[in-house]
Amino acid sequence: MRNIIVLLLTIIFGVQTYSQTKLNYEMRTIGKHDDEVLGVFVNEANTMVATCSLDETIKIWSLPDGKELKTLRGHLGQVNNISFSGNDLWLASASTDRTVRIWDVNTGELLKVLRGHTDQVIGVYFSQDDSARFVASTSFDNTVKLWDWRQGVEIKTLRGHKAPINNVAYSYDGKTIASCSDDKTIMIWSTDLTTQEPLMTLVGHEAPVLSVIYSFDSKKLASCDQSGEIIIWEMPKGKMLRKIKAHKDLIQDISFAEDNKTLVSASLDNFVKLWDTDTGKNIMSFDTGVEVWSVDLVSDASIIIIGCSDGTVRFLTKKTNQQQEQKGKRR
């Protein structure tokens, strides 16, 4: 019946109505790296977003206007990932030069170079408490390392994965770290400095797991893989809640919104999508026309930031109800 009413309204008044469960975004390019953009990370205050690239640089951009604020140089290889500290003062970066580097966000100064991995560093994540003392990193050397970056020392090395480790995430309650690997598993580790063994191993993916991320309340963990699948886990139990066949190609990056249920995913199939992780329902699907390597979003999901294979950094900005109505009337 509702579809008939919508059709009649469209025919009679020329008005296109919009479903309340479907979101609409428009895309613009704000700037560019010289090569593929491999990582995107929004700070806690939603005032800045950092991007990193195959071109060995990190760029920091303002939100919401997208002005380029500074470019950080110092890595001797591609920069694979980045993470703001919980207090927004520092930025950690991971590189194929086998180092983790810590930067002052305000000045762009390089503060520390953390060495210890024996292969390229793929994932990095700051502890999200206000002290921001710890940094976790993962590498193709099959290890997870936890660092006290101010002291410049490695606190512990965690071993258990049987293949290269692709990414790492710090829980927002500070209690655990999640790592994901080509061995198709996710391992959960305690941040307790005396504990070396994994608390649990999550099994359910049928392809290499490329990224993991905690919700802000630390009650969910999302993971994505090379086959285009997303799994949502209940934490701290590690119970699988649902699988989502989300994309037709590999999903390199995912991120939660502040409501702890909206998840963004980005894929080499050119699509950026939003999901309701409580139901598994797709609530937005956007064809960017380019392979997307990295993604993050501001807290309320009004702006999605993507890093693309052509080096561009793009904003997907949510249209207001008024904009949607005006577009409908023009039809």
N, C-alpha and C positions, 0 to 999 in steps of 0.2 A: 504494500500500500504506500509506504514512504517513497519508494522509487517512482511510483506513478505520480505522486504529488510533486516531487522534484521535477519530473519531466514536464508536467503541466505548467508549473511556475516558469520553467525555462522557455517554453513555447510562447506563453502568454505575455510574460513580462521581460523576457530576455535576460533573466537573472540566473546566474549559476550559484547554487548554494554549496556550502563547504561542510564536510563532516567534521564534527568536533574532535574526533579521534585521529584525524589526519592533519599533520602539520605541513606547512608550506614554507620553503626557503628560497632565497635568491642568492646567486653566487657572484663574487667579484674577486679579482686578483689584486692583492695589496703589495706584492713585491716578489723578488726572485733571488734564489741562489744560483750559482754557476753550474750546479749539477743536482741530482736527485735529492729530495728532502726526506731524510730518514727518520726524523723524530720531531715531535711537537709536544709542548708541555705548557699549560696555563698555570700562572701562579695563584695562590690561595685568594688573593684580593681581587682577582679578575681584572687587573690593571695592565698585565703584560703577558705576552706569550713568547716562548723561546722556540726556535727551530734549529735543527742541525742537519748537516748535509755531507754528501759524498765529496763536496769541494773543500772539506777540512775546516769549515768555519761554523760558528754558531751566531745566529742573529737574534736580537731581542726587539720585539715590536710592541707598540702600545695598543691597549684595548680601551674603548671599542673602535677607535678610528683607524688602526692598522698602520701607524707611522713607524718607520724603521728607526729605532733608538740607537743601536750600536751593533757592531760586528766584533766578535771575539775570535782572535787568531792565536795559535800556539800548538795545536795538535799537529802531529806529523803523519797523519793518515785520516781517512774518512771518520767523521763523527757519527756514531751509530745511535746514540740515545742521550737524553738529557733529563734533568729533574731539578725543579726548584726545591729549596728547603721549605719546611713548614712555616718559617717566619718570613719567607720571601726575600731574605737578605743574600742568599748564596745560590749558586747554580752548579750542579755536578754534571760532568760530561764523560762519555765512554767512547773509546776510539780503537781503531785497528792498530794504533801505535802501542797497544797493550797498557795504556795508562787510563786512570781516572783523574780528571782535573777538576779543581774547585775554583770558582770564579766569584768575585764580588759583583753583585748585580748592578749596584749603583755606579761603580767606577769602571767596571770591565776588567779590573786587575786580576791576574792569575795569582791565586793564593797558595795552592798546594798542587803537587803532582804526586799521585799515589801509584807506586809501582809494586808489582808482585805477581800479576797474572802472566802466564807464559804463552798466551795466545791472545788474539784480539778480544777486546772487551765489548760485549754486545749490549748488555743491559745495565742500568744504573738507577738507583732510587734513594732519595734522601729520607731519613726518618722525618715524620711529619709533625712532631711535637715542636714547641717553641724553641727548645734548646738546639734542635737540629744538629746534634753531636755526631750521629752515625750516618754512614752511607753504605748501602749494599750494592754489590756489583756481580755480574755474571759474565762468563767468558766461554769461548770455544775450547778452553782447556778443561772443561767439564766441572769447574768449581764455582761455588758461590763464596764471595769474600765479604766480610763485614769490617768496616774501617772506622776508627776514631780519627776523623779527618783533621781536626785541630792539632792533634799530636802527630799526624802524618804516619800513623801506624796501623798495621793490619791486626785486628783483634782475633779473628778466627777464620779458618777456611773450612767450608762445608763440602763434603764429598758424598755422593750417592747416585747422581745421574750417570747413565752409561753412554751418553752421547753429548755433543755440544749443547750448551745451555743458551737459550735465546733471549730470555728476558727475566726480570725480577720485579717484584712489587713489595713495598713496605705497607703493612696494615696501619690504618690510621689510629688504632688504639696502641700501637707500638709494640704489640706482643709477638707478632709473627712476621715472617718473610715468606713469600711464595716465589718459586722458580719454575720455569718451564723449559722443556728440552725436546730435541729431536728424538729422544727415546719414547716420545708420546705420553710422558707422564708430567705431573705437577707435584713438586715436593713442598711441604710446609715445614718451616724451620722455626724454632724458638729463637727470640732475640736474647734470651738469657745467655750471658757470656760463657757459662760453663757447659752448655749443652751443644753437642756436636752432631748427634744423630737426628734424622728427620722425624718430626712428630707424626707425620702420615704421608702416604703417597696416594695421590688421586689418579685413578685410572678410568678412562672412558673415551678418550680421543683415539681415533684410528689413523691419525697422521701426525707428523711433527707439530708440537704445540709452539706457537710463535710469540704469544704474549699472554700476560695475566694482569689483572687489576682488581683491587679491593674496592668495595663500595665505601663511602665516607663513614658509615656506621660500623664498618668491619664485619657486617653480618652476611655479606655475600662476596663471592669471588667469581669473576668471569674469566674465561679462557677462550682463546681462538686458535685455529689451526690452519695448516696448509691446504686442507680440502675445502675450506670455506665454512666450517662448522664452529659454532659457539656453544659452550657449556656453561651453565650457571650452577654454582655450588653454594650450599648453605654452610656458613662458617659459624663457629669453629668446628662443627661436626665433620665437615668434609663430605656431606651428603649431596649427591647429584640431584638438582631440582628439575632441570630440563635441558634438552638439547635443541638447538636451533640450526637448521640448515639455512644459513644466512646469505651466502654469496656463492657465485659460480667459480670463483678463483680464490687464491689464498688470502687470508685476512691477516695483515701484518700488525694492525693496531686496533685497540678498543679503549673506551673510557666511560666511566660513570658520571652522570649528573648528580647534583647535590640531593635530589629527592631519593637517592639510593635505589631507584628502580629503572630509570631511563638510562639506556646504554647506547653509545654510538659505536659503529663499526665502519671500517674503511678497507677497501679491497682493490686488488689489481684488476677486478672486473669493471673498474671505473665508478662503482657505486659507493655512496655514503648512505648509511641507513641508521635509523633510530628504532630501538626495541623497548617494549615494556617487559622487563625481566620477570615481573610477577605472573604474566600470562604467556609470554613468548610471542606476543603479537607485534608485527611490524607497524610502526606508526609514522614512518617517513622513509622514502626512498628517493635518492637524488642521483641522477646520472651526470657525473662531472665532465665526461668526455675525455678523461685522462686517468692513467693508473695512479692510485692513491696509496702512498706508503705509510703515512702517519696521520694521526687525528687526535684532537682533544676538543673540549668544549668548555664554555663558561658555565658557572654553577647552575643557572636556570635553563641551559640549552638554547638560549636565544642567539648565540653565535657559535658556530662550529668552525674550527680552524683545521685546514688540511694541508699536508705536505705532499707534493706531487712529483711524478717521475720526470717531468719537464723542468724541474727546478722551481716552479712557482709555489708561492704560499697564497692560499685562497681562503676567504671567509664565506661561509654559508650563513646568511642572516635571516632569522625567522621573520616572516611577514606578519604585520599586525592584522587584526580582524578588519580594520578599515581598509588596509591595502588590498586584502583579499576581496572585499566587497566591491571596491572600485574596479578591480580587474574583472570581476564577474559582470559588472554592469557594462564594461566596454565590449564584452562579448555579445 
